Amino acid sequence: MPPTHPSDREIVLKGRQIYDSKYRSGFERDFLGQFAAIDIVTEDAFVDEFPDRALAKAKIASPSGTFFLVRIGSEAAFKVSGLSHGHPRLV
């Protein structure tokens, strides 16, 4: 049987739990407003001021990893605001 991949919900729940328990207090003190990509298996975090660069760092360390992306000090990395031609817009 092929390995199962976590659902989006499982990624968010696990990523949020790791962020809250291991990283929140230090990151919000030292990296407020930047982005953290957290590998939900190894629990390693990669920080950069740009989300694509945080994810690139994470993918170098774990090419097949599953990552949770958060903007440090916010509830989410991005907000969805309305629809543009049937697709959500990230702001």
TASULJO-V503748 format. One record per residue. RES is the residue in three letters. PHI is phi in whole degrees, 0 to 359 (999 if undefined). OMEGA is omega in whole degrees, 0 to 359 (NA if undefined). Layout:
BEGIN
((RES	PHI	OMEGA) (RES	PHI	OMEGA))
END
This chain:
BEGIN
((MET	999	180) (PRO	293	179) (PRO	296	178) (THR	269	178) (HIS	260	180) (PRO	294	176) (SER	287	176) (ASP	304	180) (ARG	298	179) (GLU	296	178) (ILE	297	180) (VAL	296	181) (LEU	298	180) (LYS	292	180) (GLY	298	178) (ARG	296	179) (GLN	297	179) (ILE	296	181) (TYR	301	183) (ASP	296	186) (SER	276	186) (LYS	252	195) (TYR	238	191) (ARG	311	188) (SER	297	180) (GLY	291	181) (PHE	293	181) (GLU	291	175) (ARG	281	190) (ASP	258	188) (PHE	226	184) (LEU	308	178) (GLY	89	177) (GLN	274	183) (PHE	245	175) (ALA	237	171) (ALA	256	184) (ILE	247	175) (ASP	285	186) (ILE	284	177) (VAL	265	182) (THR	277	183) (GLU	68	175) (ASP	283	180) (ALA	237	182) (PHE	229	188) (VAL	247	172) (ASP	203	179) (GLU	283	178) (PHE	240	184) (PRO	297	181) (ASP	294	179) (ARG	285	175) (ALA	298	179) (LEU	293	178) (ALA	298	177) (LYS	300	181) (ALA	296	182) (LYS	291	175) (ILE	295	181) (ALA	289	184) (SER	216	186) (PRO	304	180) (SER	252	182) (GLY	290	174) (THR	245	191) (PHE	240	172) (PHE	252	181) (LEU	250	180) (VAL	224	170) (ARG	273	187) (ILE	295	182) (GLY	96	179) (SER	240	178) (GLU	283	182) (ALA	212	178) (ALA	288	183) (PHE	219	172) (LYS	251	172) (VAL	262	184) (SER	230	176) (GLY	71	179) (LEU	236	177) (SER	238	182) (HIS	56	178) (GLY	85	180) (HIS	242	177) (PRO	295	175) (ARG	258	176) (LEU	269	178) (VAL	230	NA))
END
